[in-house]
Amino acid sequence: MKAVILARVSTPKQEKEGLSLKDIQLPELRDYATKKDFEVVREFVFSESADYKIRKKFNEMIDFVKENEDIKAIISYRVDRITRNYRDAVKIDELRLDYGKEIHFVYDHLIINKDSVGRDIQDWDLKVFLAKQYLNRLKEDAINTAKFKISKNEWPGKAPYGYKNITREDGTKWIVINEPEAVVVEKMYQWYSTGSYSMLEVRNKLKEVFDIDFSKGKIDLILKNPFPSGTMIYDGQEYPHNYDRIIDQELYDKVQEVKAGYHKKHFKFAGLAFPYRGLIRCTDCGCIITPERKIKKNGNIYYYYHCTQYHGKHGAEWLTEDDLTKQFSAVFSKLQMPQNVVDDIAMTLKSSHKDKSEFHDNLLNRYQSEYKKYENRIEKAWEDKIDGSITESYYEKKRKEYRSKQKTINKKIEKLHFADEEYYITSEYLLKLASNASELFESSEPHEKRVLLKIALQNLELKGKKVRYDWINPFGKIAFYASRQAWLPRVDSNRQPCP
């Protein structure tokens, strides 16, 4: 009679603790087959979880036995080696009742087939029930373990992108920042927080800068996960965690604000690179001016902007993206000024840079002094512990407290460096705008146009087909001085329509 052997352990640990595939199960199963005069045509030997969802080998064995009528028996070590849930029990009963197979449990001295009745079937049902209960307990233990870790402000699962799971020297599990991934996460948050990048544009930027090809779904998942800012979500609830932060709470909140804006109804085409999306409001009703793509019969594609008229129809005008670009280009042309004026601006920036540098240096020195203070305290506590004046537990308590304060200081230093970098970027734009504003704007990429508009203009509104705006200082002053250089009459009001 032909048969198959099924040998399985759930984990490598079970092999070490007495259910070794090689040393115990297989020799006994083969010996049993020989004694019963079975011809073993195939052995299904594997190590995997008891959860039926991933028990591929078990299902493979079921299908193989069904397809081969001459196979009459399945030889397994124990009931819980072949099934631990009712779904598997149903499959085994199907082999027994509908396909005429016998199932031999060597360790349990149990054989069931289509003719089994009474005591054997009762024994089988009881063992299946116990196996099911054991599996449920394993799941409960896993849930309880997760809740225990959550109560200690620790994450119970795989670390999210930007972090990695490690085992520390004392054998405990921990999560640390994965530096290469953390840089990517931080940049994604910084880009998106400006409001100048859609998900698609962030994706393209990742390809350009890091040669990483993330789907928009993965980008969205990373940007809405608060873990990098110090919060973990488990079973729908938020909990603080004890791991290092990649970003601060302020940056995370800013990204969520931008995301909330992009997902409103009027951002129907948020995935496309519309440079003026969400920046302009209608003067009649206050609604956002929304972009829309139109494809003509000849195949040409045009981009239009119009009021959403969300609060009611009022005959809103439509204008092309090119129309808006020309109007904004004309606005930026007002910043064009002679070289001597550009030199004056450069001197102003240089003076401002001196003040900025003094402030930056003073603040940095203060942070570094605070950091050193806590470092000295840790060293002093260590000496006190060696001298026996404080206990080991008290030393550990204070060391963790001081290290935590040092981490906070490091975050402040990082933020200071980021602000410093932003200062130089803004200064560079100021000089470029003063030298060649209109051409710079027209040649810029969509997200760069948005940055330039946000730097120089505010309160953008559309009246009919004309954009109105307010200057943001110092650009208002630059435009004023530029107009004087061109011998234009002085404009008393700061608020103007585009040309």
Stockholm file with secondary structure:
# STOCKHOLM 1.0

chainA/1-499         MKAVILARVSTPKQEKEGLSLKDIQLPELRDYATKKDFEVVREFVFSESADYKIRKKFNEMIDFVKENEDIKAIISYRVDRITRNYRDAVKIDELRLDYGKEIHFVYDHLIINKDSVGRDIQDWDLKVFLAKQYLNRLKEDAINTAKFKISKNEWPGKAPYGYKNITREDGTKWIVINEPEAVVVEKMYQWYSTGSYSMLEVRNKLKEVFDIDFSKGKIDLILKNPFPSGTMIYDGQEYPHNYDRIIDQELYDKVQEVKAGYHKKHFKFAGLAFPYRGLIRCTDCGCIITPERKIKKNGNIYYYYHCTQYHGKHGAEWLTEDDLTKQFSAVFSKLQMPQNVVDDIAMTLKSSHKDKSEFHDNLLNRYQSEYKKYENRIEKAWEDKIDGSITESYYEKKRKEYRSKQKTINKKIEKLHFADEEYYITSEYLLKLASNASELFESSEPHEKRVLLKIALQNLELKGKKVRYDWINPFGKIAFYASRQAWLPRVDSNRQPCP
#=GR chainA/1-499 SS CEEEEEEEESSHHHIIIIICIIIIIHHHHHHHHHHTTCEEEEEEEEECCSCGGGCHHHHHHHHHHHHCTTEEEEEESCHHHHCSSHHHHHHHHHHHHHSCCEEEETTTTEEECTTCCTHHHHHHHHHHHHHHHHHHHHHHHHHHHHHHHHHTTCCCSCCCTTEEEEECTTSCEEEEECHHHHHHHHHHHHHHHTTCCCHHHHHHHHHHHHCCCCCHHHHHHHHHCCGGGTEEEETTEEEECCSCCSSCHHHHHHHHHHHHHHTSGGGTTTTSCCTTTTTCEETTTCCBEEEEEEECTTSCEEEEEEECCTTCCCCCCEEEHHHHHHHHHHHHHTTCCCHHHHHHHHHHHHHHHHHHHHHHHHHHHHHHHHHHHHHHHHHHHHHHHHHTSSCHHHHHHHHHHHHHHHHHHHHHHHHHHHHHHHHHHHHHHHHHHHHHHHHHHHHSCHHHHHHHHHHHEEEEEEETTEEEEEECTTHHHHHHHHHHHTTCCCCSCSEEECC
#=GC SS_cons         CEEEEEEEESSHHHIIIIICIIIIIHHHHHHHHHHTTCEEEEEEEEECCSCGGGCHHHHHHHHHHHHCTTEEEEEESCHHHHCSSHHHHHHHHHHHHHSCCEEEETTTTEEECTTCCTHHHHHHHHHHHHHHHHHHHHHHHHHHHHHHHHHTTCCCSCCCTTEEEEECTTSCEEEEECHHHHHHHHHHHHHHHTTCCCHHHHHHHHHHHHCCCCCHHHHHHHHHCCGGGTEEEETTEEEECCSCCSSCHHHHHHHHHHHHHHTSGGGTTTTSCCTTTTTCEETTTCCBEEEEEEECTTSCEEEEEEECCTTCCCCCCEEEHHHHHHHHHHHHHTTCCCHHHHHHHHHHHHHHHHHHHHHHHHHHHHHHHHHHHHHHHHHHHHHHHHHTSSCHHHHHHHHHHHHHHHHHHHHHHHHHHHHHHHHHHHHHHHHHHHHHHHHHHHHSCHHHHHHHHHHHEEEEEEETTEEEEEECTTHHHHHHHHHHHTTCCCCSCSEEECC
//
